[in-house]
Amino acid sequence: MTTRIPLYITLLSLIAAAGTIGLALTSWIQEEKIESQRPLVLSMTASVEVPEEMTFAGETISFDRYDKRERMDRELNSFTYFHSTTLLLFKRANRLLPVIEPILKQQGVPDDLKYLAVIESSLDPRAISPARAAGLWQFLQSTGKQYGLEITGEVDERYHVEKATIAASRYLRDAYRKYGSWSAAAMSYNGGQARITSELAAQGAGEALDLWLVEETTRYYYRMLAIKLIFESPQQYGFIIKPEHLYKPMDFRKLTITTSIPDLAAFAREQDITYAQLKDFNSWLRSTRLTTSAGKQYTLLIPTEEDLYYRKGEKPKVHQKGWITE
């Protein structure tokens, strides 16, 4: 005898089956949507917000005009996400800014101009450019001599941190007197005073920031602004720094040299350091010997034995407390 299944049971079964298929289809669609929106990288990147305005060397610059805002946006994002380079700047700054800042102050140059050295050489005293500009402040040979630096086969004071900083300060003061603004002075440091002066006249511009210049000089000022913001608030831009991450400031014995040194390697051994260490902290020595003339003297920096080593648990002195994440 055949059992008849009531029609309503058949309909309920069909509805249940359709519901199951619908749920499965909906779930599949949702999974496909989620998969299509899944990031292709392991971390997310956000564009850095450009401030409305900021102050640099006592001068206020606003970023409401399209060109100024977009130029600042480029440099601020570049330094923020160029992690290894920017971290290295902090490390070197801990050793070099304590030397640079007092000289700028003594020379009457705004403290913010230290960031010019940061972007010129990445705070590498031995840096040299394709155009043969050299040292922390990237002086060309002709300009270095003009501002009192000795440049010979044995001595090149463009690599001398203190003397080059004094020379750079003199240049910047001269340029400021000429243009009446530190922004123009800084741009002339890169582009040359002759170029800035001629372009101001040719373009009828009221200030150097309005000039149409080669890209390097156009970017120059904004790179200083960007690195200042990051140095003043590193955590805000994603940089987590502990004291032990920084390069420690060095203490030196200062030796006044009044007679020639025919063999600097032998001299270094007498000072219980290597030739490499002597050259590292006296990069202005450009030969294997040092010849002094009558009445001429030089000062050599000899690192103390204690400062030649990092010791476990040692935390170097931090130049700016705001750099550090506790």
Backbone bond lengths (Angstrom), bond angles and torsions (degrees), N, CA, C in turn:
res aa  C-N    CA-C-N  psi(-1)  N-CA   C-N-CA  omega(-1)  CA-C   N-CA-C  phi
1 M - - - 1.468 - - 1.535 108.46 -
2 T 1.289 117.53 127.34 1.474 122.02 -178.02 1.508 110.13 -84.28
3 T 1.389 113.18 130.26 1.462 118.47 179.22 1.518 109.60 -89.82
4 R 1.280 115.32 124.33 1.473 118.90 178.47 1.537 110.52 -85.96
5 I 1.341 115.91 129.70 1.474 120.80 176.97 1.514 107.96 -86.89
6 P 1.320 115.02 125.13 1.470 117.42 -178.82 1.529 111.05 -55.60
7 L 1.317 114.46 144.71 1.466 121.00 -178.17 1.515 112.08 -58.77
8 Y 1.351 117.03 -38.19 1.485 118.23 -175.38 1.527 110.43 -68.05
9 I 1.346 116.90 -30.47 1.475 118.98 177.75 1.522 109.97 -69.17
10 T 1.308 115.82 -40.72 1.480 119.78 177.46 1.519 111.04 -60.83
11 L 1.328 115.10 -44.18 1.475 118.73 179.64 1.527 111.67 -63.28
12 L 1.345 115.37 -41.45 1.476 118.33 178.37 1.526 111.43 -62.72
13 S 1.291 115.78 -39.02 1.474 119.52 179.30 1.526 111.02 -64.19
14 L 1.330 115.08 -42.77 1.469 119.29 178.81 1.518 111.16 -63.57
15 I 1.338 115.79 -41.45 1.471 119.68 179.76 1.532 110.32 -64.11
16 A 1.346 116.74 -42.61 1.462 120.83 179.28 1.517 111.20 -62.67
17 A 1.340 114.94 -42.53 1.465 118.46 179.07 1.522 111.40 -63.78
18 A 1.355 115.43 -41.48 1.469 120.10 179.17 1.522 110.56 -63.39
19 G 1.358 115.57 -38.97 1.466 119.27 179.01 1.512 111.63 -63.95
20 T 1.344 114.91 -41.80 1.468 119.10 178.94 1.517 111.38 -62.23
21 I 1.336 115.89 -43.82 1.468 120.74 178.11 1.519 110.43 -63.17
22 G 1.366 116.09 -40.86 1.462 120.01 179.99 1.503 112.26 -63.74
23 L 1.357 114.78 -42.54 1.470 117.79 178.59 1.523 111.38 -63.99
24 A 1.322 114.93 -41.27 1.471 119.21 179.32 1.528 110.82 -62.91
25 L 1.357 115.36 -42.30 1.465 119.98 -179.83 1.523 110.45 -65.68
26 T 1.348 115.94 -43.17 1.463 119.96 178.85 1.527 111.15 -61.49
27 S 1.341 115.70 -43.57 1.457 120.60 179.09 1.523 110.71 -61.98
28 W 1.353 115.64 -41.82 1.475 119.80 179.67 1.521 111.23 -63.35
29 I 1.348 115.05 -42.45 1.469 119.88 179.64 1.528 110.54 -62.83
30 Q 1.342 115.92 -42.88 1.459 120.20 179.84 1.527 111.03 -63.95
31 E 1.331 116.55 -41.73 1.461 120.42 178.51 1.526 110.90 -63.25
32 E 1.337 116.21 -41.14 1.456 120.09 178.01 1.522 111.27 -63.17
33 K 1.350 115.72 -39.84 1.465 120.16 179.83 1.523 110.68 -65.62
34 I 1.341 115.35 -44.92 1.465 119.57 179.02 1.525 110.71 -61.50
35 E 1.354 115.90 -42.91 1.463 120.47 -179.01 1.527 111.37 -64.13
36 S 1.351 115.79 -39.27 1.464 119.43 -179.42 1.525 111.93 -67.69
37 Q 1.358 116.47 -25.74 1.463 120.53 -179.18 1.518 112.35 -95.81
38 R 1.307 118.21 -2.06 1.457 121.18 -177.72 1.537 109.97 -66.11
39 P 1.352 118.37 132.20 1.467 120.60 178.88 1.520 111.83 -59.15
40 L 1.306 116.61 146.60 1.457 121.38 179.62 1.520 111.49 -90.70
41 V 1.337 117.53 -2.85 1.467 122.34 179.78 1.522 108.75 -124.61
42 L 1.334 116.06 165.15 1.454 121.03 -175.50 1.519 113.33 -85.42
43 S 1.325 117.93 -13.57 1.460 120.93 178.84 1.515 109.33 -136.29
44 M 1.299 115.51 156.20 1.454 120.99 -179.15 1.527 110.10 -99.89
45 T 1.309 117.19 148.99 1.460 122.70 -179.17 1.522 109.65 -121.97
46 A 1.321 115.09 127.81 1.466 120.49 179.59 1.517 109.67 -115.70
47 S 1.310 116.40 141.46 1.458 120.55 176.20 1.523 109.41 -67.85
48 V 1.333 116.01 138.46 1.460 121.18 -178.43 1.524 109.63 -77.57
49 E 1.327 115.73 137.59 1.455 120.36 -179.27 1.526 110.73 -75.28
50 V 1.305 116.23 132.21 1.459 122.51 177.04 1.527 108.96 -86.30
51 P 1.332 118.84 130.61 1.466 119.52 179.31 1.522 111.07 -67.54
52 E 1.317 115.85 160.69 1.465 119.67 177.19 1.518 111.39 -66.38
53 E 1.344 116.14 -37.58 1.459 121.23 178.33 1.520 108.76 -160.88
54 M 1.330 116.20 167.96 1.459 121.85 174.61 1.522 108.72 -156.45
55 T 1.325 115.12 168.49 1.463 121.06 178.92 1.513 109.52 -114.82
56 F 1.321 116.08 134.91 1.459 121.83 177.73 1.516 107.97 -136.51
57 A 1.337 116.37 123.84 1.466 122.02 -178.74 1.530 111.73 53.10
58 G 1.316 116.07 37.74 1.458 121.07 177.86 1.510 115.00 79.99
59 E 1.330 117.80 1.67 1.461 122.18 -179.34 1.532 109.31 -111.43
60 T 1.319 116.83 132.96 1.463 121.44 -178.95 1.520 110.41 -93.37
61 I 1.327 115.23 132.51 1.464 120.22 176.04 1.522 108.21 -122.92
62 S 1.334 116.27 131.52 1.460 122.78 177.68 1.522 109.77 -99.30
63 F 1.329 115.58 149.12 1.454 120.50 -176.51 1.524 111.87 -114.35
64 D 1.335 116.64 32.83 1.456 119.39 178.69 1.526 112.11 -84.52
65 R 1.334 116.94 -28.92 1.465 119.30 178.82 1.524 109.43 -73.73
66 Y 1.332 117.03 140.94 1.467 121.62 -170.22 1.529 113.53 -54.02
67 D 1.349 117.59 -45.37 1.459 119.68 -173.97 1.524 111.55 -69.11
68 K 1.329 116.29 -41.67 1.460 119.24 179.61 1.534 110.89 -66.55
69 R 1.310 116.10 -40.85 1.470 119.78 -179.57 1.530 110.97 -65.97
70 E 1.308 117.33 -44.11 1.460 120.17 -176.88 1.526 111.84 -71.32
71 R 1.331 117.05 -34.46 1.466 119.48 176.60 1.529 111.03 -67.61
72 M 1.326 115.68 -41.53 1.460 119.48 177.54 1.527 110.54 -66.31
73 D 1.316 117.24 -39.35 1.457 121.91 178.79 1.527 110.35 -58.94
74 R 1.303 116.49 -43.56 1.466 120.64 -178.93 1.529 111.05 -61.43
75 E 1.342 117.06 -49.12 1.455 119.83 -174.57 1.524 112.23 -72.47
76 L 1.326 117.05 -37.45 1.456 120.42 -178.99 1.529 110.40 -66.64
77 N 1.314 117.68 -41.35 1.464 120.76 177.44 1.523 111.06 -69.89
78 S 1.319 116.31 -35.65 1.461 120.19 -179.74 1.524 111.03 -63.14
79 F 1.322 118.06 -51.10 1.459 120.99 -179.58 1.534 111.43 -67.87
80 T 1.326 117.28 -34.07 1.463 120.33 -179.01 1.526 111.50 -65.42
81 Y 1.322 117.51 -40.69 1.466 120.58 -174.52 1.523 114.03 -101.63
82 F 1.345 116.73 -2.96 1.461 119.60 174.18 1.534 106.25 -90.32
83 H 1.337 115.01 67.67 1.456 121.77 -163.59 1.522 114.32 -56.76
84 S 1.327 118.05 -50.50 1.459 120.22 -173.13 1.523 111.20 -63.00
85 T 1.318 116.82 -41.48 1.465 119.99 -179.48 1.516 111.47 -67.15
86 T 1.319 117.82 -44.86 1.458 120.56 -177.87 1.525 110.87 -67.72
87 L 1.321 117.86 -38.46 1.468 120.21 176.02 1.522 111.00 -61.17
88 L 1.328 116.53 -40.60 1.462 120.52 179.07 1.528 111.16 -62.96
89 L 1.331 116.94 -34.43 1.462 120.33 178.04 1.530 110.81 -62.76
90 F 1.322 117.11 -42.58 1.465 120.15 176.97 1.523 110.83 -61.41
91 K 1.318 116.70 -44.62 1.461 121.03 -177.63 1.531 110.94 -60.76
92 R 1.325 116.42 -47.60 1.460 120.20 -179.88 1.525 112.02 -69.50
93 A 1.317 116.26 -35.64 1.462 120.64 -178.61 1.521 111.61 -60.09
94 N 1.324 117.09 -33.86 1.464 119.87 -178.97 1.519 111.95 -62.35
95 R 1.319 117.07 -27.13 1.465 121.21 178.65 1.527 112.20 -92.10
96 L 1.322 117.05 -36.38 1.462 119.27 -169.87 1.526 114.80 -96.26
97 L 1.326 118.51 -33.25 1.467 118.40 -178.34 1.524 112.98 -62.21
98 P 1.350 120.14 -33.66 1.464 118.00 175.11 1.523 113.47 -61.66
99 V 1.316 117.66 -21.33 1.466 121.89 176.55 1.527 110.50 -85.99
100 I 1.326 116.52 -41.93 1.466 121.69 -173.93 1.523 112.57 -73.66
101 E 1.316 117.45 -45.80 1.465 121.01 -171.58 1.529 114.11 -58.53
102 P 1.346 119.44 -46.40 1.468 118.36 179.77 1.528 113.42 -62.79
103 I 1.332 116.38 -31.75 1.470 119.87 179.42 1.525 110.17 -69.50
104 L 1.322 117.47 -44.63 1.465 120.56 177.65 1.530 110.42 -58.47
105 K 1.317 115.97 -43.18 1.465 119.97 179.78 1.516 111.30 -63.70
106 Q 1.330 115.97 -45.17 1.467 120.31 179.75 1.521 111.53 -64.26
107 Q 1.328 116.98 -30.51 1.467 121.81 -178.81 1.527 112.92 -88.09
108 G 1.325 117.83 -1.36 1.456 120.80 178.02 1.516 114.65 76.27
109 V 1.327 116.05 29.80 1.464 121.57 179.46 1.530 108.41 -109.81
110 P 1.336 119.34 134.91 1.470 120.94 -179.87 1.521 112.35 -54.97
111 D 1.324 115.00 142.16 1.463 121.12 -177.67 1.524 112.16 -57.19
112 D 1.336 117.51 -32.68 1.472 120.29 -178.10 1.519 112.94 -60.56
113 L 1.335 117.42 -20.85 1.465 118.65 -178.74 1.524 112.35 -70.66
114 K 1.334 117.80 -7.25 1.470 119.84 172.50 1.520 110.63 -61.04
115 Y 1.338 116.80 -27.33 1.463 119.69 -179.29 1.528 111.75 -71.02
116 L 1.322 116.72 -15.11 1.462 119.48 173.69 1.520 109.48 -64.84
117 A 1.346 116.61 -42.39 1.469 119.78 177.53 1.522 110.96 -65.69
118 V 1.338 116.20 -34.30 1.464 120.00 -179.85 1.522 110.53 -60.88
119 I 1.329 117.15 -46.30 1.466 118.77 -176.99 1.528 112.22 -84.15
120 E 1.336 117.82 -23.40 1.469 119.87 179.19 1.526 111.64 -67.71
121 S 1.328 116.61 -47.24 1.462 120.30 -169.92 1.511 113.80 -126.80
122 S 1.346 117.86 3.16 1.467 121.71 -171.29 1.532 110.20 55.66
123 L 1.340 115.76 31.51 1.465 123.72 179.70 1.529 112.14 57.17
124 D 1.315 115.52 36.69 1.467 121.43 175.06 1.529 107.93 -106.71
125 P 1.337 118.91 107.64 1.467 120.76 -177.34 1.525 113.77 -61.87
126 R 1.333 116.72 -18.41 1.464 119.81 -178.81 1.523 113.15 -101.64
127 A 1.323 117.01 11.23 1.471 120.76 -177.42 1.519 111.06 -64.35
128 I 1.323 115.09 144.94 1.468 121.15 174.91 1.524 107.97 -142.90
129 S 1.322 116.30 134.62 1.457 121.33 -175.32 1.521 110.85 -93.56
130 P 1.343 118.10 166.85 1.472 120.43 175.52 1.525 112.71 -58.61
131 A 1.350 116.35 -25.93 1.471 120.22 178.72 1.522 111.87 -86.52
132 R 1.357 116.67 6.26 1.465 124.40 178.56 1.523 113.03 72.67
133 A 1.330 117.48 20.51 1.462 120.05 168.54 1.522 106.83 -73.82
134 A 1.346 116.72 140.53 1.459 119.23 -168.62 1.517 112.57 -133.44
135 G 1.337 113.39 153.14 1.446 121.23 171.47 1.514 114.80 86.51
136 L 1.325 114.20 -175.89 1.454 122.03 -176.74 1.521 112.09 -57.88
137 W 1.335 116.41 -38.22 1.468 121.52 -176.52 1.524 112.55 -104.18
138 Q 1.325 116.83 5.88 1.466 122.79 171.91 1.530 113.42 53.82
139 F 1.319 115.38 56.05 1.459 120.53 176.13 1.528 110.80 -81.42
140 L 1.324 115.95 136.19 1.453 120.14 163.85 1.526 108.05 -71.92
141 Q 1.324 116.33 156.67 1.460 119.82 -176.74 1.530 111.63 -58.00
142 S 1.327 117.56 -44.86 1.465 120.70 -176.80 1.529 111.34 -64.42
143 T 1.323 116.93 -43.26 1.466 120.41 -179.63 1.520 110.79 -69.82
144 G 1.321 116.83 -37.54 1.459 120.01 177.86 1.511 111.70 -59.85
145 K 1.325 116.45 -46.64 1.472 120.25 178.52 1.521 110.93 -64.16
146 Q 1.335 116.65 -38.53 1.465 121.43 179.09 1.527 111.43 -58.45
147 Y 1.333 115.90 -34.22 1.465 120.24 -178.07 1.527 112.81 -103.29
148 G 1.328 115.41 26.46 1.454 120.89 165.84 1.509 117.24 89.19
149 L 1.319 119.28 11.54 1.453 121.09 -179.75 1.526 110.35 -88.43
150 E 1.314 116.14 134.45 1.462 120.97 176.62 1.526 108.91 -78.69
151 I 1.327 115.68 128.69 1.462 120.32 -179.90 1.528 108.06 -136.43
152 T 1.340 115.64 105.91 1.459 122.42 179.52 1.525 108.31 -135.14
153 G 1.310 115.62 -173.43 1.453 119.51 177.39 1.519 112.95 -69.06
154 E 1.323 117.52 -24.01 1.459 121.37 -178.51 1.522 113.75 -102.90
155 V 1.321 116.24 -27.85 1.471 121.37 -174.75 1.522 109.11 -131.49
156 D 1.317 116.23 130.33 1.463 121.01 174.18 1.527 107.85 -136.25
157 E 1.333 114.64 99.32 1.459 119.78 -173.85 1.526 113.63 -75.99
158 R 1.320 118.10 0.68 1.467 119.15 169.65 1.522 109.87 -63.65
159 Y 1.345 116.80 -24.18 1.458 122.10 178.86 1.534 112.16 -92.25
160 H 1.316 117.28 1.86 1.460 122.19 -179.85 1.524 107.70 -89.72
161 V 1.328 117.50 114.47 1.465 120.90 -171.59 1.518 111.76 -58.06
162 E 1.325 117.87 -51.90 1.461 120.58 -176.37 1.529 111.97 -66.63
163 K 1.337 117.12 -49.46 1.465 120.04 -175.99 1.532 111.69 -67.47
164 A 1.317 117.14 -37.31 1.463 119.80 178.52 1.524 110.67 -68.20
165 T 1.337 117.46 -34.21 1.461 120.66 178.12 1.529 110.30 -67.00
166 I 1.314 117.06 -39.11 1.470 120.63 175.80 1.523 110.04 -63.06
167 A 1.330 116.99 -44.54 1.464 120.99 179.97 1.526 111.00 -63.15
168 A 1.327 117.32 -42.46 1.465 120.85 178.37 1.519 110.76 -63.47
169 S 1.320 116.71 -38.87 1.466 120.80 178.13 1.527 110.69 -62.29
170 R 1.313 116.61 -42.29 1.473 120.23 178.92 1.519 110.90 -63.25
171 Y 1.333 116.29 -41.98 1.469 119.70 177.57 1.523 110.44 -60.69
172 L 1.309 116.71 -48.11 1.468 120.86 -176.43 1.523 111.40 -65.16
173 R 1.322 117.47 -37.28 1.466 119.94 176.93 1.524 110.47 -64.64
174 D 1.326 116.71 -42.65 1.471 120.65 177.72 1.526 110.55 -60.29
175 A 1.322 116.13 -44.82 1.465 119.99 -178.52 1.524 111.07 -67.15
176 Y 1.317 116.83 -36.57 1.468 119.74 178.89 1.532 110.57 -65.32
177 R 1.311 115.85 -41.44 1.476 118.96 177.63 1.532 110.54 -62.20
178 K 1.302 116.47 -31.87 1.463 121.01 -177.84 1.520 112.18 -77.05
179 Y 1.330 117.63 -41.29 1.466 121.37 -172.72 1.524 114.42 -105.84
180 G 1.328 116.84 -19.86 1.459 119.41 178.88 1.515 114.68 77.19
181 S 1.327 117.92 12.10 1.470 120.83 176.67 1.523 109.33 -149.86
182 W 1.336 114.66 145.62 1.458 119.30 179.30 1.523 111.69 -75.69
183 S 1.332 117.04 -25.81 1.462 118.77 177.00 1.527 110.18 -65.05
184 A 1.322 116.75 -44.70 1.468 120.17 177.77 1.530 110.99 -66.20
185 A 1.335 116.05 -38.96 1.467 119.90 178.43 1.521 110.65 -60.72
186 A 1.345 115.74 -44.42 1.460 120.11 -179.53 1.525 111.11 -65.50
187 M 1.318 117.20 -41.96 1.466 119.48 -179.94 1.516 111.42 -67.18
188 S 1.333 116.68 -33.25 1.466 119.25 177.43 1.519 110.66 -69.13
189 Y 1.324 117.75 -25.34 1.464 120.94 177.76 1.525 109.99 -62.75
190 N 1.330 115.72 -33.57 1.461 120.18 177.93 1.524 112.50 -89.26
191 G 1.321 116.13 -47.76 1.455 119.83 -174.06 1.515 115.42 -89.24
192 G 1.341 116.76 -14.57 1.460 120.55 -177.47 1.524 111.39 92.95
193 Q 1.310 116.69 139.42 1.460 120.16 -178.27 1.530 111.69 -63.86
194 A 1.313 117.03 -36.87 1.467 119.98 -179.74 1.534 110.25 -60.75
195 R 1.328 117.60 -42.63 1.452 121.57 -179.21 1.532 110.99 -67.42
196 I 1.323 117.58 -45.99 1.462 120.76 -178.90 1.524 110.13 -62.76
197 T 1.332 116.59 -43.80 1.467 120.72 -178.86 1.520 110.94 -63.68
198 S 1.324 116.89 -46.28 1.466 120.00 -177.01 1.533 111.08 -67.93
199 E 1.331 117.50 -37.54 1.466 120.25 -179.10 1.524 112.09 -73.17
200 L 1.319 117.63 -33.12 1.461 119.98 174.69 1.522 110.09 -60.07
201 A 1.325 115.39 -41.63 1.463 119.73 179.86 1.529 111.22 -72.76
202 A 1.335 117.16 -45.57 1.461 121.21 -175.69 1.524 112.35 -66.47
203 Q 1.341 116.88 -36.95 1.465 120.55 -176.56 1.525 112.81 -94.33
204 G 1.311 116.88 -6.01 1.457 120.18 179.58 1.514 112.75 62.55
205 A 1.323 116.14 31.52 1.468 120.93 -177.33 1.520 110.64 -86.89
206 G 1.325 114.85 150.03 1.452 119.55 -179.66 1.513 113.35 -86.68
207 E 1.333 116.89 -23.25 1.462 120.62 178.97 1.519 110.07 -147.38
208 A 1.323 115.31 157.94 1.457 120.83 -174.69 1.528 112.66 -62.62
209 L 1.339 117.73 -30.25 1.462 120.50 -178.81 1.527 112.48 -68.31
210 D 1.317 117.54 -12.62 1.465 120.63 178.80 1.526 112.56 -95.11
211 L 1.326 117.28 0.10 1.463 120.09 -175.68 1.527 112.61 -78.69
212 W 1.326 114.94 149.04 1.459 121.85 168.97 1.527 106.59 -90.82
213 L 1.355 116.39 110.28 1.456 121.80 -175.14 1.526 109.73 -130.43
214 V 1.324 116.79 174.87 1.460 119.96 174.71 1.529 108.62 -59.27
215 E 1.322 116.82 153.27 1.458 120.88 -171.75 1.529 112.73 -58.22
216 E 1.317 117.67 -39.91 1.461 120.29 -177.81 1.524 111.60 -58.84
217 T 1.337 116.29 -45.32 1.459 119.99 -179.16 1.525 111.08 -72.50
218 T 1.321 117.30 -35.73 1.465 120.99 178.40 1.530 110.85 -62.69
219 R 1.327 116.98 -39.58 1.460 121.24 -179.40 1.513 112.96 -76.52
220 Y 1.303 116.68 -20.88 1.466 123.60 -167.17 1.525 113.33 -53.48
221 Y 1.311 116.46 -55.12 1.455 121.24 -175.44 1.529 111.30 -64.21
222 Y 1.315 116.51 -39.73 1.462 120.62 -178.01 1.524 111.89 -70.27
223 R 1.303 117.26 -27.94 1.465 120.44 175.18 1.529 109.80 -66.39
224 M 1.334 116.91 -38.75 1.462 119.48 176.47 1.527 111.32 -65.60
225 L 1.326 116.04 -42.32 1.455 119.66 178.48 1.525 110.79 -60.53
226 A 1.314 116.66 -44.83 1.460 121.13 -177.02 1.524 111.31 -64.50
227 I 1.323 117.27 -45.35 1.464 118.68 -177.35 1.515 110.37 -69.71
228 K 1.324 118.48 -28.57 1.465 119.93 175.04 1.526 110.21 -63.59
229 L 1.321 117.85 -46.89 1.465 120.96 179.50 1.525 111.23 -58.39
230 I 1.316 116.53 -43.40 1.458 120.19 -177.72 1.527 111.15 -70.05
231 F 1.321 117.28 -39.48 1.468 120.25 178.95 1.525 111.43 -66.69
232 E 1.310 117.10 -30.65 1.462 119.79 -178.54 1.526 112.41 -81.47
233 S 1.328 117.79 -23.63 1.475 121.00 -179.30 1.527 110.23 -144.40
234 P 1.332 118.20 65.97 1.468 119.56 -174.96 1.525 114.10 -60.75
235 Q 1.341 117.61 -38.16 1.463 119.39 -178.51 1.523 111.25 -62.97
236 Q 1.324 116.42 -34.64 1.460 120.25 -179.87 1.528 111.40 -62.50
237 Y 1.329 116.07 -26.31 1.464 120.46 -179.06 1.536 112.02 -105.25
238 G 1.344 115.51 15.35 1.454 119.79 171.09 1.510 116.58 90.19
239 F 1.337 118.47 12.11 1.461 121.00 -178.93 1.530 110.07 -99.33
240 I 1.302 116.21 117.14 1.460 123.39 -179.86 1.525 107.69 -105.29
241 I 1.321 116.13 113.12 1.468 121.22 -173.17 1.522 109.41 -126.01
242 K 1.319 116.31 134.46 1.454 122.98 173.59 1.529 108.73 -111.93
243 P 1.332 118.03 157.65 1.472 119.96 -178.03 1.519 113.51 -52.64
244 E 1.340 116.27 -40.92 1.463 119.65 -176.92 1.529 113.37 -70.14
245 H 1.323 117.30 -9.18 1.463 120.57 176.52 1.529 112.17 -81.18
246 L 1.323 116.98 -18.47 1.464 121.66 -173.15 1.526 111.58 -89.15
247 Y 1.328 116.28 153.82 1.462 120.88 175.04 1.525 108.42 -79.11
248 K 1.298 116.09 127.30 1.458 118.82 -172.56 1.527 111.62 -74.82
249 P 1.329 116.92 144.84 1.463 120.45 172.25 1.527 109.66 -61.15
250 M 1.318 116.23 148.71 1.459 120.81 -176.63 1.527 110.75 -109.64
251 D 1.332 115.12 144.05 1.461 121.49 170.84 1.523 108.31 -101.19
252 F 1.330 115.56 145.45 1.466 120.22 -176.17 1.522 111.10 -133.44
253 R 1.313 113.88 151.92 1.462 120.35 160.28 1.523 106.59 -87.84
254 K 1.304 117.63 135.18 1.454 121.04 179.90 1.526 109.20 -104.77
255 L 1.314 114.95 116.63 1.459 121.00 -179.54 1.518 110.48 -104.60
256 T 1.323 116.70 123.84 1.459 121.27 176.74 1.523 109.06 -86.93
257 I 1.308 116.04 121.36 1.471 121.88 -176.32 1.529 109.23 -105.49
258 T 1.332 115.85 120.24 1.474 120.87 179.76 1.526 111.95 -117.37
259 T 1.327 117.00 -9.94 1.464 121.02 177.43 1.525 109.22 -122.21
260 S 1.294 116.28 155.47 1.458 121.54 -175.29 1.533 111.73 -64.54
261 I 1.317 115.17 148.00 1.468 122.32 174.66 1.524 106.58 -114.74
262 P 1.335 118.05 106.32 1.472 119.65 -175.65 1.521 114.22 -73.45
263 D 1.335 116.81 -23.37 1.468 120.75 -176.26 1.527 108.05 -139.41
264 L 1.322 116.60 100.62 1.457 120.47 -177.19 1.529 111.86 -69.61
265 A 1.325 117.77 -28.53 1.466 119.97 178.10 1.525 110.32 -65.92
266 A 1.337 116.57 -44.17 1.467 120.34 177.24 1.523 110.44 -65.28
267 F 1.328 116.39 -39.01 1.462 121.09 177.93 1.527 110.36 -60.93
268 A 1.327 117.20 -43.05 1.464 121.05 -179.86 1.529 110.70 -61.50
269 R 1.340 116.94 -42.08 1.469 119.92 179.28 1.527 110.51 -62.29
270 E 1.314 116.51 -37.29 1.468 120.08 177.47 1.528 111.74 -63.10
271 Q 1.335 116.16 -25.95 1.467 121.12 -179.85 1.528 112.04 -93.82
272 D 1.328 116.33 7.52 1.473 122.99 179.46 1.525 112.81 62.81
273 I 1.317 116.56 33.58 1.456 121.72 172.38 1.520 108.20 -132.72
274 T 1.327 116.36 168.88 1.456 119.61 177.57 1.527 110.14 -86.26
275 Y 1.307 114.79 162.09 1.466 120.40 174.97 1.524 110.30 -59.09
276 A 1.343 115.64 -39.39 1.465 120.10 179.26 1.523 110.94 -61.96
277 Q 1.324 117.11 -41.12 1.461 120.28 179.47 1.527 111.48 -67.49
278 L 1.311 116.68 -38.18 1.463 119.73 176.04 1.521 110.81 -59.97
279 K 1.328 115.96 -45.69 1.465 120.48 -179.01 1.523 111.64 -71.05
280 D 1.324 116.71 -31.93 1.453 120.54 -178.31 1.524 111.16 -61.58
281 F 1.325 117.04 -41.58 1.460 120.45 -176.20 1.532 112.99 -99.24
282 N 1.315 115.72 -0.39 1.470 121.66 175.13 1.530 107.95 -135.50
283 S 1.319 114.96 60.55 1.466 120.73 -172.54 1.521 113.06 -63.79
284 W 1.309 116.58 -15.79 1.468 120.58 178.68 1.527 111.99 -71.37
285 L 1.336 118.13 -13.09 1.460 121.62 172.74 1.520 108.22 -74.31
286 R 1.311 117.40 115.49 1.466 120.39 -172.76 1.523 113.49 -112.18
287 S 1.323 116.71 10.48 1.453 120.66 -179.42 1.519 108.88 -140.15
288 T 1.307 116.62 -178.30 1.465 121.44 177.56 1.517 111.43 -88.21
289 R 1.323 117.01 -0.63 1.467 121.39 -179.96 1.527 108.70 -140.33
290 L 1.328 115.64 167.88 1.454 121.58 176.73 1.517 108.45 -135.11
291 T 1.319 115.41 116.01 1.457 120.88 -177.68 1.516 109.66 -103.31
292 T 1.319 116.07 128.50 1.465 120.34 177.68 1.524 109.24 -111.22
293 S 1.314 115.03 141.03 1.461 120.30 175.83 1.518 108.68 -99.12
294 A 1.338 116.04 173.36 1.464 121.19 -177.75 1.529 110.56 -57.75
295 G 1.323 115.90 127.67 1.457 120.79 177.55 1.520 114.84 81.31
296 K 1.331 116.61 -2.08 1.461 120.97 -178.57 1.519 109.92 -97.52
297 Q 1.321 116.75 139.87 1.453 120.05 175.51 1.519 110.93 -141.37
298 Y 1.322 115.46 155.44 1.460 122.58 179.12 1.534 108.39 -130.28
299 T 1.320 115.52 157.22 1.463 120.90 175.94 1.521 109.01 -116.60
300 L 1.323 115.91 122.49 1.453 121.58 178.78 1.528 109.59 -103.09
301 L 1.326 115.62 139.18 1.457 121.72 178.02 1.524 109.22 -96.11
302 I 1.332 116.59 120.52 1.460 122.09 179.41 1.523 107.89 -111.89
303 P 1.323 118.70 112.20 1.478 120.42 -177.59 1.521 111.25 -64.71
304 T 1.323 116.67 143.16 1.456 120.53 175.93 1.519 109.26 -71.64
305 E 1.332 115.42 151.35 1.462 119.56 -178.19 1.520 111.27 -59.81
306 E 1.326 117.09 -37.95 1.458 120.90 -179.01 1.516 112.06 -61.18
307 D 1.336 116.81 -37.92 1.457 119.97 -176.11 1.523 113.54 -81.72
308 L 1.319 117.22 -4.99 1.464 119.46 178.22 1.526 112.45 -76.73
309 Y 1.323 117.39 -9.94 1.455 120.07 -173.65 1.528 111.75 -128.86
310 Y 1.329 114.05 146.23 1.464 121.17 167.84 1.525 106.74 -94.98
311 R 1.308 115.76 132.75 1.464 119.90 -178.88 1.524 110.33 -113.07
312 K 1.317 115.74 144.61 1.456 121.09 -177.69 1.527 110.19 -56.61
313 G 1.320 115.25 132.09 1.453 120.69 179.33 1.513 114.53 84.72
314 E 1.336 116.66 -10.47 1.467 120.56 -179.58 1.530 110.01 -74.47
315 K 1.310 116.28 133.88 1.457 121.31 176.16 1.527 109.05 -114.09
316 P 1.329 117.01 113.16 1.464 119.41 -178.55 1.530 112.24 -60.61
317 K 1.296 115.68 152.68 1.456 120.88 175.17 1.524 108.84 -61.44
318 V 1.330 115.99 133.63 1.469 121.38 -177.62 1.526 109.20 -99.36
319 H 1.326 115.39 125.66 1.465 119.75 -175.59 1.517 112.24 -70.07
320 Q 1.332 117.62 -41.52 1.464 121.22 177.79 1.530 108.65 -126.71
321 K 1.310 115.81 114.01 1.459 121.00 -175.70 1.526 112.09 -59.20
322 G 1.342 116.41 -28.83 1.459 119.94 -178.70 1.517 113.97 -65.87
323 W 1.333 118.29 -13.96 1.455 121.12 177.75 1.521 112.02 -72.83
324 I 1.312 116.77 -24.10 1.467 121.84 -165.26 1.520 112.21 -94.25
325 T 1.331 114.83 138.05 1.459 122.20 171.75 1.524 107.54 -99.93
326 E 1.311 116.85 117.28 1.462 121.18 -178.04 1.531 110.65 -74.92
